[in-house]
């Protein structure tokens, strides 16, 4: 039995998979197996995987006849894994040199249920930028899993993604922790379940994973209804998981916070739902009526809950979507002739811009602190670094009106401070939370 099983879902990544696999093969450690799950790729990815399997005994390729999304591919890989520990790696990312030896040393020395790692993000031009947060090593040394969950819960910008974890295989199997079938946002369900169930954590301080966000073509960069409905499905799955385990400590707080974020991102897409979409969403809500009442315990979601309870699932989702759009458009009342910008990009910002544009308002563009997005176009709107404000004339600066659209209070406060440093007055910006 190898120490590590590296499970890699593969779908149309012919330009990336070589880098990923070579970063593994070049490690100074060999007690591992790689399970490639070709998720019905339509490019050369499956062929490339097969070539690696033929050349390297530690690499196995599984070909799926139909695409089962990353969730299904990971579940399939887990069925074939034999390692003591599991790591889920994305096929367009890679691992840093000598990472496996550091991971193995920590696993063998501390025998954790879950190893938590750090990463470095190297995005493509125009891609989402995600910097890692610093984790407190001393908390992991306390041997108190609840303290670790509390610490991670205290970090609102922590990226919840499978590839930052190395998890004991028997732990996953014993607790029936798999990925939700037919869903995107699968990390958002898997990670809280792992954190809440684990009884021993270890931290690898030195980054071992290279996250390479893509501007297009990846699940993270895509915007589609299956992504949208997955968020509400996963939110209900988490509420049910919390109920079944009767959590009343910080684990409940963590789950409710992730539900809050999932639904917030879902609501940024309200304006794109067709009538058929709303019927499907109503069916999902009705199918989860047993946990719907738990939304009442999340203050920011009480209004959604009340509308669903008052009008029923179908009419309720219609009414709430209409209300979201109305509230967004109300932000610019009296500012229609101003020079309107959205700050930053992302689900919230792009949703706000789209609602305004679709209603005929002239949105000039986005501000965003990401250098990789500077001068890119998103939905036809140019992205600029906010320091461009300093180059504007006094008249141009006075004419600015900026909508700060984010789900993260700390990020909003940081942006407000930044805008004030550029001489933007309090009446020149407004905040939009979803």
ABEGO torsion letter per residue (X at the ends): XBABBBBBBBBGAAAAAAAAAAAAAABABABBBBBBBBBGBABAAAAAAAAAAAABAABBBBBBABBAEAAAAAAAAAAABABABBBBBBAABBBBBGAAAAAAAAAAAAGBABBBBBBBBBBBBGBBBBBBBBBBAAAAAAGBAAAAAAAAAABAABBBBAAABBBBAAAAAAAGBBBBBGBBGAAAAAAAAAAAABABBBBBABBABBBBBBABGBAAABBBAAAAAAAAAAAAAAAAAAAAAGBABAAAAAAAAAAAAAAAAAAAAAAABBAAAAAAAAAAAAAAAAAAAAAAABAAAAAAAAAAAAAEAAAAAAAAAAAAAAAAAAAABGAAABBBBBOBBEAAAAAAAAAAAAAGBBBAEBBBABAAABGBBBGGBBBBBAAAAAABBAAAAAABBBBBBBABAAAAAAAAAAAAAAGBBAAABBBBBX
